[in-house]
Amino acid sequence: MSESVKEVVRGACPHDCPDTCAIETTVENGRAVKIRGAADLPFTNGTLCTKVAHYLERVYSDQRLLHPMKRVGRKGEGRFVRISWDEALGTIAEKFGAIAADDPRAILPYSYGGTLGFVQGSSMDLRFFHRLGASLLDRTICSAAGTAGWKATVGASIGTDPEAIVDAKLILIWGANPVVSNLHGWRYIQEAKRRGAKLVCIDPRRSETAAKCDLHLAPWPGTDGALALAMMQVLIADDLVDRDYITAHTLGFDELAARVRDCTPEWAAPLTGLPAEAIRSLARDYGSAKPAAIRLNYGLNRSGGGGMAVRNVACLPALTGAWRHPAGGAVLSTSGNFPVDQHALERPDLYPRDARPPRTINMVEIGDALLTADEPPIRALYVYNSNPVAVAPDNRRVREGFAREDLFCVVHELFQTDTADYADILLPATSQLEHRDLHKSYGHLYAVSNTPAIAPLGEAKPNTEVFRLLAARLGFTEPELFESDDEIAAAAFRRRDERVLGLQPTLVARGWARLNLPRPFAPFAKGGFPTPSGKCEFRSDWLARQGLDPLPAWVPPHESPVSNPALAARFPLAMISPPARNFLNTSFSSQPRFVEQEGGPKLEIHPDDAAERGIVDGASLRIFNDRGAFHARAVVTDGVRRGVVVAPSVWWRKLSGDGENANAVTSPALTDLGGGPTFYDCLVDVAKETSND
């Protein structure tokens, strides 16, 4: 009998989470038998979230796609037969070639956060579509509004080091649920609480995080910007600001002070649904605590005024001088600390110089784009790292677009998702354990390398390999289209940037490396903001040049009693659809373990709203507006404020029970900044299902 061969392979979690954990996979005779968090990376600290702790169930699932297939039924039926890679590649190349000969902009790639890796997520794929001359995709579906609001104020996605937050005396957790979506970051917040910090959660729902905080404030969805303006008014009126920091390191304070003079807590109270005294008390606590930190996430950027809301919150630590302290300030994302060489990764210079001007399509509007785009209409779609038929808003329009018989659709996936059911050619993708990658983080300061632990299962191929093969089939000869995954990973960071000098050997040997940043790291203690002025910009000329309000402002939701009272009279409940605890977008929402734990789609509703509609706990509900409807089980709870309902998401439509999910009712309207989605800006009504429905 031969001896068992066992090794431990270093890797990275690829999923859309700020924690970007380093993982260790034990492989025995070519099969992964154990996965755990790397103990030597301080942020990961040897633990994984529940989802990734069971990652081997995903890798070895009997539902994995292992061979190329072509459609044999109607679009959406999900009926396929197996074909060879040669036939699949030949079909795609023939279709793409014919369309490109007419106008390559009729071809659209569609991808997002199925992996956050540089290699498999944003390199060879973009090089290929640039060379083809295809339409460009504006990848806005998660964070675009908040990123724009933060950039207008702070300059780049840089903020407080999440590890330093342990020394804060007050932490505002704003639009975030780190117990579910930032588990390792939550560990540092808990440590701060043990050291005496007060934790305040600002969320329309009493989330898992809110339940563990000292104070929970539940504003009406989409009104965070008004709350932040009122806090600024109190800080300035009560002289709780750091005048020296403001003078040395900010721009536009006098204009800001004039703007917020009338934005009192009494003004904000009817907008936010919070008592004026609660707003005043929050502002005074924030202005008095030294140091005070704010941990934002992207929940508050998913409404009509989401970009400005993040901008308004981003002004607070500059007013109080909280940036002076490593444990103070605020953090939305740490990703701007990583010197990513996007040009080297994506090679936009490959776009044909003699081609028509590039066309950009916002991924949030994919339904309308497929149904109404012209000059030229979209004739081919290549979907990878995403599941738009489940995750894109205004789902009825999205399905209508994907159902077009004249649309040639390729889907490269691990599983037969809702989107895969509409594919003409369905390709099997590798999991993170089967390919090479390199990751930055948006929740800490460590780069993490991923080495393949096992050989690809079946005939699965990574994104990079498929695009290299397609480039060859189409006769492209540019060497950039044939670089290896290792070469791509080596070029991901700007090599001469001091933050990454000397990191490559450590990344290769250990699998992770901290950026060359000081400890403690207080990025703006002495100013040095990466804005045009070098200061925190209360007034933003960058916004002014776009014809936008250069100062912090109140931008109401698209759908609310304030902004649209007629619509609110018909649909009086504001619905938000935050991540279900056991799902991550739709990446884990087909795994039997997690589907069973979630127990089916549910809707959290306040007892008063339920009583008005004759709804009891556990009742079957229909949630509806003019865009559509979906069904869920009632969870009657005072964990949501009156007038708000919560639909934990995102369910695969075909596993939801009625073939719909929360995106049946969400809007394709865009945010004020960044062209982002407005998933949490959605008025609905709810009715109890009857036996005749």
C-alpha positions as CSV (number, residue, x, y, z in Angstrom):
1,M,0.0,0.0,0.0
2,S,1.4,3.4,-1.0
3,E,2.0,6.0,1.7
4,S,-0.5,8.9,2.0
5,V,0.8,12.2,0.7
6,K,-0.4,15.2,2.7
7,E,0.4,18.9,2.4
8,V,-1.0,22.2,3.5
9,V,-1.5,24.8,0.8
10,R,-1.8,28.6,1.5
11,G,-4.7,30.5,-0.1
12,A,-7.1,33.3,0.2
13,C,-10.9,33.6,0.6
14,P,-12.1,35.1,-2.7
15,H,-15.6,36.3,-1.6
16,D,-17.0,39.8,-1.4
17,C,-16.2,40.4,2.2
18,P,-13.9,43.0,3.8
19,D,-12.1,40.3,5.8
20,T,-10.2,38.6,2.9
21,C,-9.1,35.7,5.1
22,A,-5.9,33.8,4.6
23,I,-6.8,30.1,4.4
24,E,-4.9,26.8,4.8
25,T,-6.1,23.8,2.9
26,T,-4.9,20.3,3.8
27,V,-4.6,18.1,0.7
28,E,-4.3,14.4,0.9
29,N,-3.5,12.4,-2.2
30,G,-4.8,15.2,-4.4
31,R,-8.0,15.8,-2.5
32,A,-8.7,18.7,-0.2
33,V,-9.7,17.2,3.2
34,K,-9.6,20.2,5.6
35,I,-9.8,24.0,5.4
36,R,-9.1,26.4,8.1
37,G,-8.2,30.1,8.7
38,A,-4.5,30.9,8.8
39,A,-3.5,31.4,12.4
40,D,-0.5,33.5,11.6
41,L,-2.3,36.3,9.8
42,P,-3.5,38.5,12.7
43,F,-6.7,39.6,11.1
44,T,-7.8,36.1,10.1
45,N,-6.6,34.7,13.5
46,G,-7.2,31.1,12.7
47,T,-10.9,31.4,12.2
48,L,-13.3,31.4,9.2
49,C,-16.9,32.4,8.9
50,T,-19.5,29.6,8.9
51,K,-19.9,29.8,5.2
52,V,-16.2,29.3,4.2
53,A,-15.6,26.9,7.1
54,H,-17.8,24.5,5.0
55,Y,-16.1,25.5,1.7
56,L,-15.2,21.9,0.8
57,E,-18.9,21.1,0.5
58,R,-19.0,23.8,-2.2
59,V,-15.9,22.5,-4.0
60,Y,-17.0,18.9,-4.0
61,S,-20.8,19.5,-4.4
62,D,-22.5,17.1,-6.7
63,Q,-24.2,20.1,-8.2
64,R,-20.8,21.5,-9.6
65,L,-20.7,22.1,-13.3
66,L,-17.9,19.9,-14.7
67,H,-18.3,20.0,-18.4
68,P,-19.2,22.5,-21.2
69,M,-22.8,22.3,-22.3
70,K,-25.1,23.9,-24.8
71,R,-28.8,24.8,-24.5
72,V,-31.5,22.4,-25.9
73,G,-34.7,23.9,-24.4
74,R,-36.2,27.4,-24.3
75,K,-34.2,30.1,-22.5
76,G,-34.8,29.9,-18.8
77,E,-35.7,26.2,-18.8
78,G,-32.2,25.2,-17.9
79,R,-32.0,22.2,-20.3
80,F,-28.5,21.4,-21.6
81,V,-26.5,18.7,-23.3
82,R,-22.8,18.0,-22.8
83,I,-20.4,19.2,-25.5
84,S,-16.6,19.4,-25.8
85,W,-14.5,22.4,-25.0
86,D,-13.5,22.5,-28.7
87,E,-17.2,22.8,-29.7
88,A,-17.9,25.4,-27.0
89,L,-14.9,27.6,-27.8
90,G,-15.6,27.3,-31.5
91,T,-19.2,28.3,-31.1
92,I,-18.3,31.3,-29.0
93,A,-15.5,32.4,-31.3
94,E,-17.7,32.1,-34.4
95,K,-20.5,34.1,-32.8
96,F,-18.2,36.8,-31.3
97,G,-16.3,37.0,-34.6
98,A,-19.4,37.6,-36.7
99,I,-20.8,40.2,-34.3
100,A,-17.5,42.0,-34.0
101,A,-17.2,42.2,-37.8
102,D,-20.3,44.3,-37.7
103,D,-19.8,46.2,-34.4
104,P,-18.0,44.6,-31.4
105,R,-19.8,47.0,-29.0
106,A,-22.8,44.7,-29.5
107,I,-20.9,42.3,-27.2
108,L,-21.1,43.0,-23.4
109,P,-19.2,41.3,-20.6
110,Y,-21.0,41.1,-17.3
111,S,-19.1,40.3,-14.1
112,Y,-18.7,41.5,-10.5
113,G,-17.7,40.1,-7.1
114,G,-18.0,36.3,-7.6
115,T,-14.2,36.6,-6.9
116,L,-12.4,39.7,-5.7
117,G,-9.1,38.3,-7.0
118,F,-7.0,40.4,-9.4
119,V,-6.1,37.4,-11.6
120,Q,-9.5,35.8,-12.0
121,G,-11.6,38.9,-11.5
122,S,-10.0,41.8,-13.4
123,S,-7.2,41.0,-15.7
124,M,-7.3,38.7,-18.7
125,D,-11.0,39.0,-19.0
126,L,-10.8,42.8,-19.4
127,R,-7.8,42.5,-21.7
128,F,-9.7,40.2,-23.9
129,F,-12.8,42.4,-24.1
130,H,-10.7,45.5,-24.6
131,R,-9.0,43.9,-27.5
132,L,-12.3,42.7,-28.9
133,G,-13.6,46.3,-28.8
134,A,-16.7,45.2,-26.8
135,S,-18.9,47.5,-24.7
136,L,-17.5,48.4,-21.3
137,L,-19.4,47.5,-18.2
138,D,-19.7,50.1,-15.4
139,R,-19.4,47.8,-12.3
140,T,-21.5,49.8,-9.9
141,I,-23.8,47.3,-8.2
142,C,-22.4,47.4,-4.7
143,S,-20.2,50.3,-3.7
144,A,-20.1,53.0,-6.4
145,A,-22.2,55.6,-4.6
146,G,-20.3,55.3,-1.3
147,T,-17.0,55.3,-3.0
148,A,-17.8,58.5,-4.9
149,G,-19.0,60.2,-1.7
150,W,-15.9,59.2,0.2
151,K,-13.6,60.2,-2.7
152,A,-15.3,63.7,-2.8
153,T,-14.4,64.2,0.8
154,V,-11.4,62.1,1.8
155,G,-9.9,61.5,-1.7
156,A,-9.5,57.7,-1.8
157,S,-10.7,54.6,-0.1
158,I,-8.4,55.0,2.9
159,G,-9.4,55.3,6.6
160,T,-8.8,54.0,10.0
161,D,-6.8,50.8,10.4
162,P,-9.5,48.3,11.6
163,E,-6.9,46.7,13.9
164,A,-6.3,50.1,15.7
165,I,-10.0,50.5,16.6
166,V,-9.4,48.6,19.8
167,D,-8.4,51.8,21.5
168,A,-11.4,53.9,20.5
169,K,-13.7,55.2,23.3
170,L,-16.8,55.5,21.1
171,I,-17.5,53.5,17.9
172,L,-20.4,54.3,15.6
173,I,-21.3,51.3,13.5
174,W,-23.2,52.9,10.6
175,G,-25.0,51.0,7.9
176,A,-23.0,47.9,8.8
177,N,-23.6,44.5,10.3
178,P,-20.1,43.2,11.0
179,V,-21.3,40.2,13.1
180,V,-22.6,38.9,9.7
181,S,-20.5,40.6,7.1
182,N,-17.2,41.6,8.8
183,L,-16.8,38.9,11.4
184,H,-13.0,39.3,12.0
185,G,-13.4,43.1,12.1
186,W,-16.1,42.6,14.8
187,R,-13.5,40.9,17.0
188,Y,-11.6,44.2,17.2
189,I,-14.7,46.2,18.0
190,Q,-15.6,43.7,20.7
191,E,-12.1,44.2,22.2
192,A,-12.7,48.0,22.2
193,K,-15.9,47.4,24.1
194,R,-14.1,45.2,26.7
195,R,-11.7,48.2,27.1
196,G,-14.6,50.5,27.8
197,A,-15.7,51.8,24.4
198,K,-19.4,52.6,23.9
199,L,-20.8,51.0,20.8
200,V,-23.7,52.6,18.8
201,C,-25.3,51.0,15.9
202,I,-27.2,53.0,13.3
203,D,-29.4,50.7,11.3
204,P,-33.2,50.7,10.4
205,R,-33.2,47.1,11.7
206,R,-32.0,45.6,15.0
207,S,-29.4,43.5,13.3
208,E,-27.3,40.9,14.9
209,T,-24.7,43.6,15.5
210,A,-27.2,46.2,16.9
211,A,-28.4,43.6,19.4
212,K,-24.8,43.6,20.9
213,C,-24.3,47.3,21.0
214,D,-24.9,49.8,23.9
215,L,-27.3,51.9,21.8
216,H,-29.3,51.2,18.6
217,L,-30.7,54.1,16.6
218,A,-33.1,53.1,13.8
219,P,-33.6,55.8,11.2
220,W,-35.9,55.6,8.3
221,P,-34.0,54.0,5.3
222,G,-32.2,56.4,3.2
223,T,-32.1,59.2,5.7
224,D,-28.5,58.8,7.0
225,G,-27.5,61.9,5.2
226,A,-29.9,64.0,7.2
227,L,-28.8,62.5,10.4
228,A,-25.1,63.3,9.7
229,L,-26.0,66.9,8.7
230,A,-27.8,67.4,12.0
231,M,-24.8,65.9,13.9
232,M,-22.6,68.5,12.1
233,Q,-25.0,71.3,13.2
234,V,-24.7,70.3,16.8
235,L,-21.0,69.8,16.7
236,I,-20.5,73.3,15.3
237,A,-23.2,75.0,17.4
238,D,-21.9,73.4,20.6
239,D,-18.2,74.1,19.7
240,L,-17.3,70.4,19.8
241,V,-15.0,70.9,16.8
242,D,-11.2,70.9,16.5
243,R,-10.6,74.4,15.2
244,D,-6.8,73.8,14.7
245,Y,-7.4,70.7,12.7
246,I,-10.1,72.4,10.6
247,T,-7.9,75.4,9.9
248,A,-4.8,73.3,8.9
249,H,-6.4,70.3,7.2
250,T,-9.8,71.0,5.8
251,L,-11.3,73.1,2.9
252,G,-14.6,74.9,2.9
253,F,-15.5,75.0,6.6
254,D,-17.2,78.4,6.6
255,E,-19.5,77.3,3.7
256,L,-20.2,74.0,5.5
257,A,-21.1,75.8,8.7
258,A,-23.5,78.0,6.7
259,R,-25.1,75.0,5.0
260,V,-25.8,73.1,8.2
261,R,-26.9,76.1,10.3
262,D,-30.6,75.2,9.9
263,C,-30.1,71.4,9.9
264,T,-31.0,71.1,13.5
265,P,-32.0,67.9,15.2
266,E,-35.5,69.2,15.1
267,W,-35.2,69.6,11.3
268,A,-33.9,66.0,11.0
269,A,-36.3,64.3,13.4
270,P,-39.3,64.1,11.1
271,L,-37.1,63.0,8.2
272,T,-35.2,60.3,10.0
273,G,-37.9,59.2,12.4
274,L,-35.5,59.7,15.3
275,P,-36.3,61.9,18.3
276,A,-34.4,65.2,18.2
277,E,-32.9,64.7,21.6
278,A,-31.5,61.3,20.5
279,I,-29.8,63.0,17.6
280,R,-28.4,65.8,19.8
281,S,-27.2,63.3,22.4
282,L,-25.5,61.2,19.6
283,A,-23.7,64.3,18.3
284,R,-22.5,65.4,21.7
285,D,-21.3,61.9,22.6
286,Y,-19.4,61.8,19.3
287,G,-17.9,65.2,19.8
288,S,-16.8,64.5,23.3
289,A,-15.3,61.0,23.0
290,K,-11.6,60.9,22.3
291,P,-10.9,59.0,20.2
292,A,-14.1,58.3,18.4
293,A,-14.3,56.0,15.3
294,I,-16.9,55.3,12.7
295,R,-17.2,52.0,10.9
296,L,-19.3,52.4,7.8
297,N,-20.3,49.8,5.3
298,Y,-22.2,50.0,2.1
299,G,-25.8,49.7,3.5
300,L,-26.3,53.4,3.6
301,N,-25.1,53.9,0.0
302,R,-28.0,51.9,-1.5
303,S,-30.6,54.7,-1.7
304,G,-31.2,57.7,-3.9
305,G,-29.0,59.9,-1.8
306,G,-26.5,57.2,-0.8
307,G,-23.4,58.9,-2.2
308,M,-24.1,62.2,-0.4
309,A,-25.0,60.3,2.8
310,V,-21.5,58.7,2.8
311,R,-20.0,62.1,2.0
312,N,-21.8,63.7,5.0
313,V,-20.7,61.0,7.4
314,A,-17.1,61.3,6.1
315,C,-17.0,64.9,7.1
316,L,-17.5,64.2,10.8
317,P,-14.0,63.0,11.9
318,A,-12.4,66.0,10.2
319,L,-14.7,68.4,12.2
320,T,-13.8,66.8,15.5
321,G,-10.1,66.1,14.7
322,A,-10.7,62.4,15.3
323,W,-8.3,61.7,12.5
324,R,-5.4,62.7,14.9
325,H,-5.7,59.4,16.6
326,P,-4.9,55.9,15.1
327,A,-8.1,54.6,16.8
328,G,-10.2,57.6,15.6
329,G,-11.4,58.7,12.2
330,A,-13.6,56.5,10.0
331,V,-13.3,53.6,7.6
332,L,-15.5,52.6,4.8
333,S,-12.8,50.7,2.9
334,T,-9.1,50.1,3.1
335,S,-8.7,49.2,-0.5
336,G,-7.1,52.6,-1.5
337,N,-4.0,51.7,0.5
338,F,-3.1,49.0,-2.1
339,P,-1.1,50.5,-5.0
340,V,-3.0,48.5,-7.7
341,D,-1.6,48.8,-11.2
342,Q,-4.9,48.8,-13.1
343,H,-3.3,49.6,-16.4
344,A,-1.0,46.6,-16.1
345,L,-3.9,44.3,-15.1
346,E,-6.5,45.4,-17.5
347,R,-4.6,46.9,-20.5
348,P,-7.2,49.4,-21.8
349,D,-4.6,50.3,-24.4
350,L,-5.5,47.1,-26.2
351,Y,-8.8,48.7,-27.3
352,P,-8.5,49.0,-31.1
353,R,-7.5,52.5,-32.1
354,D,-9.5,52.5,-35.2
355,A,-12.7,51.2,-33.5
356,R,-15.8,53.2,-32.7
357,P,-15.7,55.1,-29.4
358,P,-16.2,52.7,-26.4
359,R,-19.7,52.4,-25.0
360,T,-20.3,52.0,-21.3
361,I,-23.3,50.2,-19.9
362,N,-24.2,50.5,-16.2
363,M,-24.6,46.9,-14.8
364,V,-27.5,48.1,-12.6
365,E,-29.5,48.8,-15.7
366,I,-28.9,45.5,-17.4
367,G,-32.6,44.8,-17.9
368,D,-33.3,48.0,-19.8
369,A,-29.9,47.7,-21.6
370,L,-30.9,44.3,-23.0
371,L,-34.4,45.4,-24.0
372,T,-33.8,49.0,-25.2
373,A,-30.1,49.6,-26.0
374,D,-29.4,50.7,-29.6
375,E,-26.4,52.0,-31.5
376,P,-25.9,49.0,-31.4
377,P,-28.3,46.7,-29.6
378,I,-26.7,44.1,-27.4
379,R,-26.4,40.9,-29.4
380,A,-24.1,38.8,-27.1
381,L,-23.5,38.6,-23.4
382,Y,-20.7,36.9,-21.5
383,V,-21.5,36.4,-17.8
384,Y,-18.9,35.3,-15.2
385,N,-18.3,36.0,-11.5
386,S,-22.0,37.1,-11.3
387,N,-25.6,36.0,-11.3
388,P,-27.6,39.0,-12.6
389,V,-30.9,37.1,-13.1
390,A,-31.0,36.8,-9.3
391,V,-29.1,39.9,-8.1
392,A,-30.0,42.7,-10.5
393,P,-32.9,45.0,-9.6
394,D,-36.3,45.2,-11.3
395,N,-36.0,41.5,-12.0
396,R,-38.9,41.2,-14.4
397,R,-37.1,43.4,-16.9
398,V,-33.9,41.5,-16.4
399,R,-35.5,38.2,-17.2
400,E,-37.2,39.6,-20.2
401,G,-33.9,40.7,-21.5
402,F,-32.1,37.4,-20.9
403,A,-35.0,35.5,-22.5
404,R,-34.4,37.1,-25.9
405,E,-34.0,34.3,-28.4
406,D,-31.7,36.5,-30.6
407,L,-29.3,37.1,-27.6
408,F,-26.3,34.9,-27.6
409,C,-25.4,34.3,-24.0
410,V,-22.4,32.6,-22.5
411,V,-22.2,31.8,-18.8
412,H,-19.0,30.6,-17.0
413,E,-20.0,29.3,-13.6
414,L,-19.5,26.7,-10.8
415,F,-23.2,26.0,-10.5
416,Q,-26.3,26.2,-12.7
417,T,-27.5,29.5,-11.3
418,D,-30.7,31.4,-12.3
419,T,-28.6,33.2,-14.9
420,A,-27.1,29.9,-16.2
421,D,-30.6,28.7,-17.1
422,Y,-30.6,31.4,-19.8
423,A,-27.2,30.5,-21.3
424,D,-26.7,29.2,-24.9
425,I,-23.2,28.0,-23.9
426,L,-22.6,27.0,-20.3
427,L,-18.9,26.6,-19.2
428,P,-17.6,25.0,-16.0
429,A,-15.5,27.3,-13.7
430,T,-12.9,26.4,-11.2
431,S,-13.2,27.2,-7.5
432,Q,-10.7,29.1,-5.5
433,L,-8.9,25.9,-4.5
434,E,-8.3,25.2,-8.2
435,H,-6.6,28.3,-9.6
436,R,-4.0,31.0,-8.9
437,D,-4.9,34.5,-7.6
438,L,-3.8,37.5,-5.6
439,H,-6.0,39.6,-3.3
440,K,-6.1,43.0,-1.7
441,S,-8.6,43.7,1.1
442,Y,-11.2,46.4,1.8
443,G,-11.2,45.6,5.5
444,H,-7.5,45.4,6.5
445,L,-4.0,46.1,5.3
446,Y,-2.8,42.7,4.2
447,A,-2.3,41.3,0.7
448,V,-3.1,37.6,0.4
449,S,-1.9,35.2,-2.2
450,N,-3.8,32.2,-3.4
451,T,-2.0,29.0,-4.6
452,P,-4.1,26.3,-6.2
453,A,-4.5,23.4,-3.8
454,I,-6.0,20.8,-6.1
455,A,-6.3,20.1,-9.8
456,P,-9.4,21.5,-11.5
457,L,-12.4,19.1,-11.1
458,G,-13.8,17.6,-14.3
459,E,-13.2,19.9,-17.2
460,A,-13.4,23.1,-15.2
461,K,-11.2,26.0,-16.3
462,P,-10.3,29.3,-14.7
463,N,-11.4,32.6,-16.3
464,T,-7.9,33.4,-17.4
465,E,-7.5,30.2,-19.3
466,V,-10.8,30.5,-21.1
467,F,-10.0,34.0,-22.3
468,R,-6.5,33.0,-23.5
469,L,-8.1,30.2,-25.5
470,L,-10.8,32.5,-27.0
471,A,-8.1,35.0,-27.9
472,A,-6.2,32.3,-29.8
473,R,-9.4,31.2,-31.5
474,L,-10.1,34.7,-32.7
475,G,-6.6,35.1,-34.1
476,F,-5.4,37.7,-31.6
477,T,-1.6,37.8,-31.3
478,E,-0.9,40.4,-28.6
479,P,1.4,38.8,-26.0
480,E,-0.5,40.5,-23.2
481,L,-3.4,38.1,-24.0
482,F,-1.3,35.1,-23.2
483,E,0.5,35.9,-20.0
484,S,0.4,33.3,-17.3
485,D,-1.5,33.7,-14.1
486,D,1.8,34.0,-12.2
487,E,2.9,36.9,-14.5
488,I,-0.4,38.6,-14.0
489,A,-0.2,38.3,-10.2
490,A,3.3,39.7,-10.2
491,A,2.2,42.8,-12.1
492,A,-0.9,43.6,-9.9
493,F,0.8,46.2,-7.7
494,R,3.0,49.1,-8.8
495,R,6.3,47.6,-8.1
496,R,8.2,50.8,-7.1
497,D,5.5,51.9,-4.6
498,E,7.0,52.0,-1.2
499,R,3.9,50.3,0.3
500,V,4.8,47.0,-1.5
501,L,8.5,47.1,-1.8
502,G,10.0,43.8,-0.8
503,L,6.6,42.2,-0.3
504,Q,6.7,39.7,-3.2
505,P,9.0,37.1,-1.5
506,T,6.9,37.1,1.6
507,L,3.7,36.7,-0.3
508,V,5.1,33.7,-2.2
509,A,6.6,32.1,0.9
510,R,4.0,32.8,3.5
511,G,0.9,33.6,1.5
512,W,0.2,37.0,3.0
513,A,2.1,40.3,3.8
514,R,1.1,43.5,5.5
515,L,1.6,46.6,3.4
516,N,4.6,48.7,4.4
517,L,2.6,51.1,6.5
518,P,3.5,52.4,10.0
519,R,2.2,50.9,13.2
520,P,0.1,52.6,14.5
521,F,-1.3,53.8,11.2
522,A,-3.1,57.2,11.5
523,P,-3.4,58.1,7.8
524,F,-4.6,61.7,8.2
525,A,-3.2,62.7,11.6
526,K,-1.3,65.5,10.0
527,G,-3.6,66.0,7.0
528,G,-2.2,64.7,3.7
529,F,-5.5,63.7,2.3
530,P,-5.3,62.3,-1.3
531,T,-7.6,65.0,-2.6
532,P,-6.7,67.7,-5.1
533,S,-6.2,70.2,-2.2
534,G,-4.4,67.7,0.1
535,K,-7.2,68.5,2.7
536,C,-10.5,67.0,3.7
537,E,-12.8,68.7,1.3
538,F,-16.0,70.0,2.9
539,R,-16.3,71.8,-0.4
540,S,-15.5,69.6,-3.4
541,D,-14.6,71.2,-6.7
542,W,-14.5,67.7,-8.2
543,L,-18.3,67.6,-7.6
544,A,-18.8,71.1,-8.8
545,R,-17.2,70.3,-12.1
546,Q,-19.7,67.6,-12.6
547,G,-22.5,70.1,-12.0
548,L,-23.3,68.7,-8.6
549,D,-23.7,70.3,-5.2
550,P,-20.1,70.9,-4.0
551,L,-21.2,70.9,-0.3
552,P,-22.7,68.3,1.9
553,A,-26.5,68.2,1.4
554,W,-29.7,66.4,2.1
555,V,-30.7,64.1,-0.8
556,P,-33.9,62.2,0.0
557,P,-34.7,58.7,-1.1
558,H,-36.4,58.3,-4.4
559,E,-39.3,56.5,-2.7
560,S,-40.4,57.8,0.7
561,P,-43.3,59.7,2.3
562,V,-41.2,62.9,2.0
563,S,-40.0,62.6,-1.6
564,N,-43.1,60.8,-3.0
565,P,-46.1,61.0,-0.8
566,A,-48.5,59.7,-3.5
567,L,-46.5,56.5,-3.9
568,A,-46.1,56.1,-0.2
569,A,-49.9,56.3,0.2
570,R,-50.2,53.2,-2.1
571,F,-47.1,51.4,-0.8
572,P,-46.5,52.6,2.8
573,L,-43.7,50.2,3.8
574,A,-40.0,50.8,3.2
575,M,-38.3,47.5,2.3
576,I,-34.6,46.8,2.7
577,S,-33.0,43.5,1.7
578,P,-29.7,43.1,3.6
579,P,-27.6,39.9,3.3
580,A,-29.1,36.8,4.9
581,R,-26.7,35.5,7.6
582,N,-26.0,32.3,5.7
583,F,-25.7,33.8,2.2
584,L,-23.2,36.1,0.5
585,N,-25.1,37.7,-2.4
586,T,-26.0,34.4,-4.1
587,S,-22.6,32.7,-3.8
588,F,-23.7,30.3,-1.0
589,S,-27.5,30.4,-1.5
590,S,-27.7,27.0,-3.3
591,Q,-25.8,25.0,-0.8
592,P,-28.2,22.6,1.0
593,R,-26.7,23.4,4.5
594,F,-27.3,27.1,4.2
595,V,-30.6,26.9,2.4
596,E,-31.9,24.6,5.3
597,Q,-30.5,27.0,7.9
598,E,-32.3,30.0,6.3
599,G,-35.5,28.0,6.1
600,G,-37.0,29.8,3.1
601,P,-37.5,33.4,2.3
602,K,-38.8,35.5,5.1
603,L,-40.0,39.1,5.8
604,E,-39.4,40.8,9.1
605,I,-42.3,43.1,9.9
606,H,-43.2,45.2,13.0
607,P,-46.1,44.0,15.2
608,D,-48.2,47.1,14.5
609,D,-47.8,46.8,10.7
610,A,-48.6,43.1,10.9
611,A,-51.7,43.7,13.1
612,E,-53.1,46.3,10.6
613,R,-52.9,43.7,7.9
614,G,-54.1,40.7,9.9
615,I,-50.7,39.1,9.7
616,V,-49.4,36.6,12.4
617,D,-46.0,35.2,12.8
618,G,-45.3,32.5,10.2
619,A,-48.0,33.6,7.8
620,S,-47.4,33.4,4.1
621,L,-47.1,36.9,2.7
622,R,-47.2,38.6,-0.7
623,I,-44.9,41.6,-0.9
624,F,-45.6,43.8,-3.9
625,N,-45.4,47.1,-5.7
626,D,-45.9,48.2,-9.3
627,R,-42.7,46.4,-10.4
628,G,-43.7,43.0,-9.2
629,A,-44.2,40.7,-6.2
630,F,-42.6,37.9,-4.3
631,H,-43.6,35.6,-1.4
632,A,-42.1,35.1,2.0
633,R,-42.9,33.9,5.5
634,A,-43.8,36.5,8.1
635,V,-41.4,37.1,11.0
636,V,-43.3,39.5,13.3
637,T,-40.7,41.3,15.4
638,D,-40.0,44.6,17.1
639,G,-36.5,44.3,15.7
640,V,-37.6,46.5,12.8
641,R,-39.1,49.9,13.2
642,R,-42.7,50.5,12.3
643,G,-43.1,51.3,8.6
644,V,-40.0,49.2,7.6
645,V,-39.9,45.6,6.4
646,V,-36.7,43.5,6.0
647,A,-36.3,40.7,3.4
648,P,-32.9,38.9,4.1
649,S,-31.4,38.1,0.7
650,V,-30.4,37.1,-1.9
651,W,-32.3,33.9,-2.7
652,W,-31.9,32.0,-6.0
653,R,-35.2,32.5,-7.7
654,K,-35.6,28.8,-8.5
655,L,-35.0,27.9,-4.9
656,S,-37.3,30.5,-3.4
657,G,-40.5,28.6,-3.7
658,D,-42.4,30.9,-6.0
659,G,-39.7,31.6,-8.6
660,E,-39.1,35.2,-7.4
661,N,-36.9,37.0,-4.9
662,A,-36.7,40.4,-3.3
663,N,-35.4,41.9,-6.6
664,A,-38.9,41.4,-8.1
665,V,-39.8,44.7,-6.4
666,T,-36.5,46.6,-6.2
667,S,-35.9,49.6,-8.5
668,P,-33.4,50.2,-11.3
669,A,-33.2,53.9,-10.3
670,L,-29.6,55.1,-9.7
671,T,-27.9,56.9,-6.8
672,D,-27.1,60.6,-6.7
673,L,-23.3,59.9,-7.0
674,G,-21.5,57.0,-8.8
675,G,-24.5,55.5,-10.7
676,G,-25.0,52.9,-8.0
677,P,-28.1,50.8,-7.2
678,T,-31.0,51.8,-4.9
679,F,-31.8,48.4,-3.5
680,Y,-32.8,49.9,-0.1
681,D,-34.9,52.7,-1.6
682,C,-38.0,50.6,-2.2
683,L,-41.6,51.1,-1.1
684,V,-43.9,48.1,-1.0
685,D,-47.1,46.8,0.6
686,V,-47.6,43.4,2.2
687,A,-50.7,41.2,2.2
688,K,-51.5,37.9,3.8
689,E,-51.9,35.2,1.3
690,T,-55.3,33.5,1.1
691,S,-56.0,29.9,0.2
692,N,-57.2,31.0,-3.2
693,D,-53.9,32.7,-4.2
